[in-house]
Amino acid sequence: MIALCFPGAGLAQDTSVATAEPVPVLSAPAAEANGHDDPAPQLAATQSLTTTSEDPGDAPAPVVLSANDEAEAAAPGAGTAEPPAGKLADDMEGADAVRDDVATDPAPTLSPEAARCREIAGPADAGVPANAESAARRRAAIAEAAEACTAAARADDAPADVLFLAAEVAQARRDLPAAFTLLERAADAGLAAAVTRLGDYHLFGVAPGGEDTEAAIAHFQRAAGMGDPAGMTTLAMMYRVGKGVPRDPARMVDLLQTAADAGYHFAQYRLGQTLLTGEGIPNRADADLGIPDPVRGAALYTAAARAGNVTAALELAALYGDPASGLEDNPKARAQLTSLASRSGLPEAIAAMAVLYETGDGVEYDPDVAAQLYVRALESGKVAFETLRQGAPGGWDRETALAFQAILRERGLYTGALDGIVGSGTAAAARGLSPG
């Protein structure tokens, strides 16, 4: 059975965890995990029609996040502005006419409400936010712009992007019929993002009439022809799993490549995953498609991570330490990527960063910082003591254990000896850090 899920739905984070590490910050853009609060807004995040994870599969040297943040993801598909020609002809029928119509329409005079709606809510975008913080910012902006967008959308000549934003307001209010009507108006006006979102509604059964895969596919094909990266990515995943269309790995790769070249982080992540692990490809390899290609895959993962995709950052960090991945071991890159994810507040990443400081792997050995990070991870309630040091090469480093016990004693949780031996007493005290 095909599992339909949202990208990052399993990575929703408690963003109340402090986002600043008590360590020198590696210079990479801050990132957060994807997060969604309720079902309706998740319709923007349909680009992960995923199956189960699979395993690995040359070109230029690996692209990683450098300490001075100078590295750029230079491989094909890593975020260049101009997409290659590709094989999108089947999905682009009628798209030129749509674009011509949009291009020749005179720009309407904006009402004050429409101008305010645009100013506060920002652009119309059917893509999934890269992380929890960006999702939260989007929700806050839509909430602030709600009155202006709703008022502006009442006008018969409301701009298509304003109609889309008003649909987001209606969706957040769980008024899905109103949202659907607004999206239809925006799509009729030629807004590609609205076409993609309508596809989401049909795919997930919240459109009038319920789930309609055929209608969803038609919308995603139209959106892809109009150049919408989110629509392309969802369509690619449909070809990957064979939902509503035949399984077609070449089509999947072509669509993901075009969306990745347009800079869409989720397409970069999914294409990087395919290039590195062969996921979605029969027998995990296809010479004609150039799969596997670990170096190019790493570049795409890097581009997605730089855009804030925490899943990409953590998976690439793990791959740099996995001899089967086809990538050379790169402790520095692994540390930088893990740091990027941990600064998002992702508890598992905070714990992984603690392991690096405990072992001095890719960062300067610092038992005090390691202990503080272990405590933060446990305080989140998302990491159990039993899995706290997952991936650590051996038992506790004595100096880190001493610093950890000292913090537990300061919190009034530990009354045993400061002996650097993490036994049952230390473990019981550590479990007291969890809020639950």
C-alpha positions in Angstrom: 0.0 0.0 0.0 1.4 3.4 -0.9 1.8 5.7 2.0 0.7 9.2 1.4 2.4 11.6 3.8 3.7 15.1 4.0 7.3 16.0 3.7 8.8 16.3 7.1 5.6 15.3 8.8 7.6 12.9 10.8 10.0 15.6 11.7 7.7 18.1 13.3 9.6 19.7 16.0 9.0 21.3 19.4 10.4 24.7 18.5 10.3 25.8 22.1 13.7 24.2 22.4 16.3 26.9 22.5 17.7 27.5 19.0 21.1 28.9 20.0 23.8 26.4 20.8 26.2 27.3 23.6 29.0 26.9 21.2 30.8 28.9 18.5 28.3 28.8 15.6 29.4 27.2 12.4 28.7 29.7 9.6 25.8 28.1 7.8 22.3 29.5 7.5 19.9 28.7 10.3 17.5 25.8 9.6 14.5 24.3 11.2 12.5 21.2 10.7 9.3 21.0 8.8 6.2 21.3 11.1 2.5 21.5 10.7 -0.2 22.0 13.3 -3.4 20.8 11.6 -4.5 18.8 8.6 -5.8 21.6 6.4 -2.6 23.7 6.1 -0.7 20.5 5.3 -2.2 20.5 1.9 0.7 22.7 0.8 3.0 19.9 1.7 2.1 17.1 -0.5 5.4 16.6 -2.2 6.3 13.4 -0.3 4.2 10.6 -1.7 6.9 8.4 -0.1 7.5 4.8 0.1 10.0 3.3 2.5 13.7 4.3 2.6 16.1 2.4 0.5 19.9 2.3 0.1 22.9 3.7 -1.9 24.1 3.7 -5.0 31.5 10.7 -10.1 32.0 14.0 -11.1 33.4 17.0 -9.2 34.4 16.9 -5.6 31.6 16.8 -2.9 30.0 20.1 -2.2 29.7 20.8 1.5 28.9 23.7 3.9 32.2 25.3 4.5 33.1 27.1 7.7 33.0 30.5 6.1 29.8 29.6 4.2 31.5 30.1 0.9 30.7 26.7 -0.7 28.0 26.8 -3.3 26.1 23.7 -4.5 27.5 23.8 -8.0 26.4 20.5 -9.4 23.5 20.3 -11.8 20.2 20.5 -10.0 21.5 22.4 -7.1 19.5 25.6 -7.5 20.5 27.3 -10.7 18.0 29.9 -11.9 17.4 28.6 -15.4 15.9 25.1 -15.7 17.2 22.9 -18.5 14.9 21.9 -21.4 14.2 18.4 -20.1 11.3 16.2 -21.2 8.4 18.2 -19.9 6.5 18.4 -23.2 3.8 16.0 -22.2 3.0 18.1 -19.1 3.3 21.5 -20.9 0.4 21.2 -23.4 -1.4 24.5 -23.4 1.0 26.1 -21.0 2.3 28.7 -23.5 -1.2 29.9 -24.1 -1.7 30.3 -20.4 1.5 32.2 -20.0 0.7 34.4 -22.9 -2.6 35.3 -21.5 -1.1 36.2 -18.2 1.7 38.2 -19.7 -0.7 40.3 -21.8 -3.2 41.0 -19.1 -3.0 44.6 -18.0 -1.9 44.9 -14.3 -5.0 45.9 -12.3 -4.9 48.9 -10.0 -4.3 47.5 -6.6 -6.8 48.3 -3.9 -5.3 49.3 -0.5 -6.4 45.9 0.9 -4.7 44.0 -1.9 -1.5 45.9 -1.4 -1.6 45.3 2.3 -2.3 41.6 1.7 0.7 41.2 -0.5 2.9 43.3 1.7 2.2 41.2 4.8 1.6 37.7 3.4 4.3 37.7 0.7 4.2 35.7 -2.5 1.8 33.0 -3.4 3.7 29.7 -3.1 2.3 26.1 -3.2 5.6 24.6 -2.0 6.1 23.2 1.5 8.1 25.4 3.9 11.6 24.2 4.4 11.3 23.9 8.2 9.2 24.5 11.2 10.3 28.1 11.7 9.5 29.1 8.2 6.2 27.4 8.5 5.4 29.3 11.7 6.4 32.5 10.0 4.1 31.8 7.2 1.2 31.0 9.5 1.8 34.2 11.4 1.9 36.3 8.2 -1.3 34.7 6.9 -3.0 35.4 10.3 -1.8 39.0 10.2 -2.9 39.5 6.6 -6.2 37.7 7.0 -8.5 40.8 7.1 -6.8 42.5 4.2 -6.6 39.5 2.0 -10.2 38.5 2.7 -11.5 42.0 1.9 -9.3 42.3 -1.2 -10.5 38.9 -2.6 -14.1 40.1 -2.6 -13.3 42.3 -5.6 -14.2 40.8 -9.0 -10.8 41.9 -10.4 -8.8 40.7 -7.4 -5.2 39.7 -8.5 -4.6 36.0 -8.7 -2.0 36.0 -6.0 -4.3 37.8 -3.6 -7.0 35.2 -4.3 -4.4 32.5 -3.4 -3.5 34.2 -0.2 -7.1 34.7 0.7 -7.5 30.9 0.1 -4.7 30.3 2.6 -6.6 32.4 5.1 -9.8 30.4 4.5 -7.8 27.1 4.7 -6.3 28.2 8.0 -9.8 28.9 9.2 -10.8 25.4 8.0 -13.3 26.8 5.5 -12.2 24.5 2.8 -15.1 25.2 0.4 -14.3 28.9 0.4 -10.6 28.1 -0.1 -11.4 25.9 -3.0 -13.5 28.5 -4.7 -10.8 31.1 -4.3 -8.2 28.8 -5.6 -10.3 28.1 -8.7 -10.6 31.8 -9.3 -6.8 32.2 -9.0 -6.1 29.2 -11.2 -8.5 30.6 -13.9 -6.5 33.8 -13.7 -3.4 31.8 -14.6 -1.6 31.4 -11.2 0.4 28.2 -11.3 0.6 27.9 -7.5 -3.2 27.8 -7.4 -3.3 25.0 -9.9 -0.9 23.0 -7.8 -2.9 23.6 -4.7 -6.1 22.5 -6.4 -4.3 19.3 -7.3 -3.5 18.9 -3.6 -7.2 19.3 -2.7 -8.2 16.6 -5.2 -5.4 14.3 -4.2 -6.3 14.4 -0.5 -10.0 14.3 -0.9 -10.9 17.7 0.4 -12.1 19.1 -2.9 -15.9 18.9 -3.5 -16.6 15.3 -4.5 -13.8 13.9 -2.5 -10.6 12.3 -3.6 -10.1 12.3 -7.4 -6.6 11.2 -8.5 -7.3 11.8 -12.1 -8.3 15.4 -11.5 -5.2 15.8 -9.2 -2.9 14.5 -11.9 -4.4 16.8 -14.5 -3.8 19.8 -12.2 -0.2 18.8 -11.4 0.5 18.3 -15.1 -0.9 21.7 -15.9 1.0 23.3 -13.0 4.2 21.6 -14.2 3.7 23.0 -17.7 3.3 26.4 -16.2 6.6 26.0 -14.4 5.5 25.6 -10.8 8.3 23.6 -8.9 5.9 22.3 -6.3 3.5 21.0 -8.9 6.4 19.4 -10.8 7.7 17.7 -7.6 4.3 16.3 -6.6 3.9 15.0 -10.2 7.4 13.4 -10.0 6.5 11.6 -6.8 3.3 10.3 -8.5 5.4 8.9 -11.3 7.7 7.4 -8.7 5.1 5.4 -6.9 2.7 4.9 -9.9 -0.3 6.7 -8.4 -2.6 7.7 -11.1 0.1 7.4 -13.7 2.5 4.6 -14.7 5.7 4.2 -12.7 8.3 6.2 -14.7 11.7 6.7 -13.1 13.0 8.8 -16.0 10.0 11.1 -15.9 10.4 11.4 -12.1 14.1 12.3 -12.4 13.4 14.8 -15.2 10.6 16.6 -13.3 12.7 16.6 -10.0 15.7 18.0 -12.0 13.7 20.9 -13.4 12.2 21.7 -10.0 15.6 21.4 -8.3 17.1 23.7 -10.9 14.4 26.2 -10.0 15.7 26.1 -6.4 12.9 24.2 -4.7 14.5 22.6 -1.7 12.2 19.6 -1.5 12.9 18.6 -5.1 16.6 19.0 -4.4 16.3 16.7 -1.4 14.3 14.1 -3.3 16.5 14.1 -6.3 19.6 14.0 -4.1 18.2 11.0 -2.3 17.6 9.2 -5.6 21.1 9.9 -6.9 22.7 8.8 -3.6 20.5 5.8 -2.7 18.8 4.9 -5.9 15.4 5.3 -4.2 12.6 5.1 -6.7 14.8 3.4 -9.3 14.4 -0.4 -10.1 17.5 -2.2 -8.7 18.7 1.1 -7.3 20.7 1.9 -10.4 20.2 3.1 -14.0 23.2 3.9 -16.1 21.2 5.9 -18.6 19.9 8.2 -15.9 23.4 8.4 -14.3 22.2 6.8 -11.1 23.9 6.3 -8.6 25.9 9.5 -8.5 26.9 10.2 -4.9 28.8 13.4 -5.6 26.0 15.1 -7.5 23.5 13.7 -4.9 25.6 15.3 -2.1 25.5 18.6 -3.9 21.7 18.5 -4.1 21.4 17.5 -0.5 23.7 20.5 0.4 21.6 22.9 -1.6 18.5 21.7 0.2 20.2 21.9 3.6 21.3 25.5 2.8 17.7 26.3 2.1 16.8 25.0 5.6 15.7 21.5 4.9 16.8 19.7 8.1 16.0 16.3 6.8 18.5 16.8 4.0 21.1 18.1 6.4 20.8 15.2 8.8 20.7 12.5 6.1 23.8 13.9 4.4 25.6 14.2 7.7 25.0 10.5 8.2 26.0 9.6 4.7 29.4 11.3 5.1 30.1 8.8 7.8 28.7 5.8 6.0 31.2 3.7 4.1 28.5 2.3 1.9 27.3 5.7 0.7 30.0 6.2 -1.9 31.0 9.5 -0.2 34.4 10.0 1.4 34.3 10.3 5.2 34.2 14.0 5.9 34.0 14.8 9.7 34.0 18.5 9.1 31.1 18.5 6.7 29.3 16.0 9.0 29.7 18.4 11.9 28.6 21.5 9.9 25.5 19.8 8.7 24.6 18.4 12.1 25.2 21.9 13.6 22.8 23.4 11.0 20.1 20.9 12.0 20.7 21.3 15.7 20.4 25.1 15.6 16.9 24.5 14.4 16.0 23.0 17.7 15.7 19.4 16.4 16.3 17.3 19.6 17.8 14.4 17.7 20.3 16.7 16.0 21.2 18.4 19.3 22.0 15.0 20.7 24.0 14.1 17.6 25.9 17.4 18.0 26.7 16.5 21.6 28.2 13.2 20.4 30.5 15.2 18.1 31.7 17.5 20.9 32.2 14.5 23.2 34.3 12.7 20.7 36.0 15.6 19.0 34.7 14.4 15.6 34.8 17.3 13.2 34.8 19.9 16.0 37.1 20.7 18.8 36.6 18.3 21.8 34.6 20.1 24.5 33.1 17.9 27.2 31.2 20.9 28.8 29.4 21.8 25.6 28.7 18.1 25.0 27.1 17.8 28.4 25.0 20.9 28.0 23.7 19.7 24.6 22.9 16.2 26.1 20.8 18.0 28.7 19.0 20.1 26.2 18.2 17.1 24.1 16.7 15.3 27.1 14.8 18.4 28.3 12.9 18.4 25.0 11.2 15.2 26.0 11.8 13.9 22.4 15.0 12.0 23.0 15.2 9.1 25.5 18.2 8.5 27.6 18.7 5.1 26.0 19.1 6.7 22.6 20.8 9.8 23.7 24.3 8.9 22.4 23.1 7.0 19.3 26.0 6.7 16.9 28.6 7.2 19.6 31.6 5.0 19.0 31.9 3.7 22.6 31.1 4.4 26.3 30.9 7.8 27.8 34.0 10.0 27.8 34.9 10.5 31.4 35.2 14.3 31.3 31.8 14.6 29.5 30.3 12.2 32.0 31.6 14.4 34.9 30.2 17.5 33.3 26.9 15.8 32.8 26.7 14.6 36.4 27.5 18.1 37.6 24.6 19.6 35.7 22.3 16.9 37.0 23.5 17.7 40.6 22.9 21.4 40.1 19.4 20.6 39.0 18.8 18.6 42.2 18.3 15.4 40.3 21.6 13.6 41.1 22.9 12.9 44.6 25.6 10.3 43.8 29.3 10.7 43.4 30.9 12.8 40.7 32.9 9.9 39.4 32.4 10.0 35.6 30.7 6.7 35.7 27.3 6.8 34.0 25.5 4.0 35.8 21.9 3.4 36.9 21.9 6.4 39.3 23.0 8.8 36.6 20.6 7.4 34.2 17.7 7.7 36.6 18.6 11.3 37.3 18.9 12.0 33.6 15.4 10.7 32.9 14.2 13.4 35.4 15.1 16.0 32.8 12.3 15.0 30.5 9.2 17.2 31.0 6.9 14.2 30.6 
